[in-house]
Amino acid sequence: MRTAPNGKETLITHSARIHDPALRNEFIRYTSLSIIGILGVSCYILADTYFIAAGLGTTGLAALNLAIPVYSFLCGIGMMLGMGGSTQYTLAGARDQTEKKDRIWTDTILLGLALSVPFVLFGAFGADAVATWLGADAQTLADTATYLRWLMLFAPAFLFNYILQAFMRNDGSPHLATWAQLAGSFLNIVLDWFFIFPCHMGMFGAILATVLSPVTGILVMLPHFWSKRNTLHFTKGLPDSHVMRQDISLGFPSFVTQVSAGIVMIVLNTIFLKLAGNTGVAAYGVIANVACVTTAVFNGVAQGMQPLTSAACAAHDRTREHLCLHYAIVTTLVFSALVCLVTW
């Protein structure tokens, strides 16, 4: 509603404000870069599936699928902190709260470090127990435990990689975040082949290639901190509990999305183990990893639109917020329809 010159309120029609070419172009740029980056990550999961199946057979593929839920938990926590922290960061920046921006950046990194500690401890001392709890048997225990051990030991790298990518998109460097994801994914695919086949390193080779991916992504993003565009600065002082709670609160939907997928995978792995053993788990693993590519597009839309909606919220521009949501819904509906048609 708005007030007309005659003093009466008139309704701003939906169709009159549904097009904003500048915002649409921004939306396309941010979401396309985010989708490309996340698809790159999904492709290296598919590469893991392919090379492990070719090099280690059904047992190796079953072991991979038993371990993947832990990867979903790591992704969930990383996305939660990245989305929650970067949303606060953009809002503070729009309000010229420089000190608060530094506090948000610093506390998000500290929270990521704290949440990675349990994973590191389980990786160092409890990988076998976690593998057994996830359903590994005598055939798959060794490979599952190996994959889990190194995955959890490198938990800080996975979390910081997700956090940095989110903050890069909100600090004016969405291209760099995408290049970091693609560089890590490409290296993972190449090293997967190299470690499993020429080097004959088995499951250890597969997980070594995987954990080097986020490390590569972080290294690619580091030059941003020496660029003129950088506004990410650490600050001293005690952590702000409110900032950390907001990290979790604002990013919780992203966490639920990823973790629910991991929980579903754990349940289905248990069912398939009873129905068809390790072969059933391996077959389900192929389908589940293909499905990751589809959900990656939806995650890419959500992560890509976040900087735009946060900026609109800070400016109290409800129309711009609604337009972002409109573009996101249209994009996901069109893609969903295409996936259904192709699958059918």
N, C-alpha and C positions, 0 to 999 in steps of 0.2 A: 504494500500500500504506500501511496505518497499523496501529499496535499497539492491540489490543483490551484491555479491562480484565483479561482472563485471561492476558495476556502473549503471545497468539498474533497473528500478522499476519493482517489481513483485507483483502480487495481492495475498494477503492472502485469500485463499478461505474460504467461510463460513463453509463448512463441516469440514475443517481442524481444526477450532477453536471452534467447536460447543460443544465439550465435555471437561469438567473440573471437574473430580470426586470430588476434594476437595470443590470447589465452589458449586457443586450440593448438596453435603452432608450438607453444611452450609445452603443452600437455603431450603432444606427439613426440617432441624432442626428449623430454625427461623419461616418459614411459618406454619409448622405443629403446633408449640406451639401457634402461633398467632391465627390460625384457631380454635384450641381447646378452647382457651380462649374466643374468640368472640362467638363461638357456645354456650358456657356456658351462656353468657349474653342473647343470643337469646332464650335459653331454659327457662330462668326465665321469659322472656316476654310471652312465651307460657304457662308457669305455671300460670302467672297472668290471662291469658285468660281463662284457664281451671277452676281455682278455683273461679274466679269471676262469670263465667257462671254457675257453679254448686251451688255457694252460693247466688248469687244475681240475677240470671236469665238474661233475655234479656235486661232489663233496665240497669243493672250493666255493662253488656258487651258493650252496646252502649255507655255508659258514658266513659268507658275505651278507646274505639276507638276514641271518640271525643277528649280525652286528649292526646293521643299518639303523635300527631304532635309536641306538645311542647317538648316531650322527644326527638324527632328527631332533633329539633333545638339545644337542649342541647348536644346531641351526636355530631352533626355537629361542633359546636364550640369547644368542647373538642378534637375531632379528628384533627381539623384544627390547634389548638395550639400545640397539641402533635406532629403531623407530622412536622409542620413548625419549631417548636423549636428544636426538636431532630435532624432534618436534619442539621440545623445550628450547633448544638452542635457537631455532628460527624465530620463535615467539619473543625471546629475550632480545634478539638482534633487531627485530622490528621496533622494539620499544627503546632501543639505544641503551640497554642494560649490559654494558661491556663486562663489568665485574661478574655479573650473574652468568653470562655466556662462558666465561673462563671456569667458573665454578661447576657449571653443568658438564662441560667437556672433561674436566679433571675427575669429577665424581663418577661419571659414566665409565671412564677407564678403570677407576679403582673398583667399582662394583663388578665390572667384567673380570678383573683379576681375582676378586674374592670368590665369585661364583665358579671360576675355573679350578679352584683349589680342590674341591671334592673329586672332580673328574681326574685330576692329576694323581691324587692319593689312591683312587680305585685303580688307575692305570698302573701305578707302581706296585701295589700290594694286593689287588683283588680282581685282576682281569679274569682269572680262571673261574672265580666264584660268580662273576657277572655273566660270563659265557654260559655257565651251567644253568643259571637262573633264566637266561633267555632261551634255553632249550637245547643247547649243544649236547651231543652224545659222544660216545667214544670215538666215532669217526670224524666228527667236526670240531671237537673241543680244542685241539691244538691250533687249528687255523683260525677259529673264532676268537680264541684268547689272544693270539698274536695280533690280529686286526684290532681288537678292542684295546689292547695294551698301548699301542702306539697312537691310536686315535685319541684316547683319553689323555695321554701324556702331552699331546700337542693341543689340548683344549684351549689354552690361552691364545694360540695362534688363530684358531678358528673364530673365537669370540672377538678378538681384536680386529680381525679381517672384516667381519660383518659390521662392527661399530664404525670402523674407519670409512667403509664404503658409504654408510648412511650419512655420516658427517660430511664427507666429501661432496655428496649430492647437495647438501644444504649450505656448503661453503663455496658454491659457484663452480665446482669441478665435477659435474656428472660424467663428462667424458673420461676423466682419469679413473673414476670408480669402475666404469665399464671396462676400460683397458686392463685394469688390475684383475678383474674377474676373468677376462678372456685370456690374459697371460698365464694365470694360474691354471686355468682349465687346459690350455694347449700343452703346457709343460707336463701336466698330469697324464694326459693321453700318451705323449711321447715316452715318458718315463715308465708308464704302465707296460708298454710293449717292451721297452729296453730291459727293465728289471726282471720281468717274468720270462721272456724268451731268451735273448742273448746271454743274460746273466744268470738265469735259472734260480732266481731268489724266491720263487713261490709266493706265498701269501705275504711274507715280509716285504717283498718287492712291491706288491700291489699297495700296501698301506704306506710304504715309504713314499711312493709317488703321490699318494693322496695327501699326506701331511705336508709335503713340500709345496702343495698348491696354495694354501693360505699364506705360507711364508713368502712365496713369490708375490702374491697380491699385495702384502704389506710393503715389501721392498719397492714395488712399482709406485705405491702411493706416497712413500716417504718424501720425494722431491717437493711435494705440495707444501711441506712445512718450511721450505726455504724460498717459496715463491712470494711475490708481492700480493697475490690474491689471498694468501693464508690469513685467517683470523682465529685459528685454533691455538690457544695458548694455555699452558698449565698454570695453576695458581697455588699458592701456599694456603695453609689453614686447615682446620678440621673439616671433614666431609659434612655436607648438608644432608641430613636424613630426609628432608622433604624432597630434595632433588632426586634422591635414589628411589623414594617411593613413587614419584612421578614417572621415573624411567620405567618402572615395572607396570604402573597403572596404564600409562599411555601405550606401552608396547605389548600389553598382555594379549590383545587379540591375535597379534602375530605369533606369540608364543603358543597360544591354544591351537592355532591352525597347524603348526609344525608338530607339536607334541601329540596332538590327537592322531595325526598320521602315523607317528611312531607307535602309539598304543594299539591302533588298529593292526599294524603290522605284527606286533607281538602276539596279539590274539589269533590272527590268521596263521601265523607261523606255528603256533601251538596246535591249531586245528589240523593243518596240513601235515604236521609231523605224525599225528595219530591216523590220518586217512591214508597217506601215501609216503610217509617217511621223508628222508632227505631229498628224494627226487621231487616230491610234491612241493617242498619248500623252495627248491631251486626253480621250478617252473613258475611258482608264484612270484619269485624274485624278479624274473624277467618282466612280467606284467607290471609289477609295482614300480619298477624303475622306469618303464615307458610312461607310466602315469605321472611320474615326477616331472616329465617334460611338459605335460599339459598344465599341471598346477604351477609350474614355474612362470608361465605367462600371467596367470592371475596374481601371483606374488609380485611380478614385475610391474604390473599396473598399479598395485597398491603402493609399492615403494617409490615408483616414479611420480605419482601424484602427490605424495606426502609433502615435499617442499612447497608445492604450489598451494595446497590447502592450508598449510601452516601459515604461510605468508598472508593468505586471504583472511584467515582467522585473526591474525594479529592486527590487520588493518580494518577489522570489523566489516569486511566486504562479503556480506551473505550471498549476494548474487554470484560472485566469483567462486565461492565455495560450492554453491549448487551447480554451477556450470561444470566444475571439475568432477563432481559426483556424476553428473549427467554423462559426460564424456567417458568416464570409467565404466559406467553401467552399459552403455552402448557398445564399448569395446569388448567387454567380457561376454556380453550376450551374443555378439556376432561371432567371436572366436568359439564360444561354446557350441553354437549351431554348426559351425564348420567341423568341429571335432566329432559331433554326433553324426553328421553326414558321412564323414570319412570312415568312422568306426562301423557305421551301419553297412 
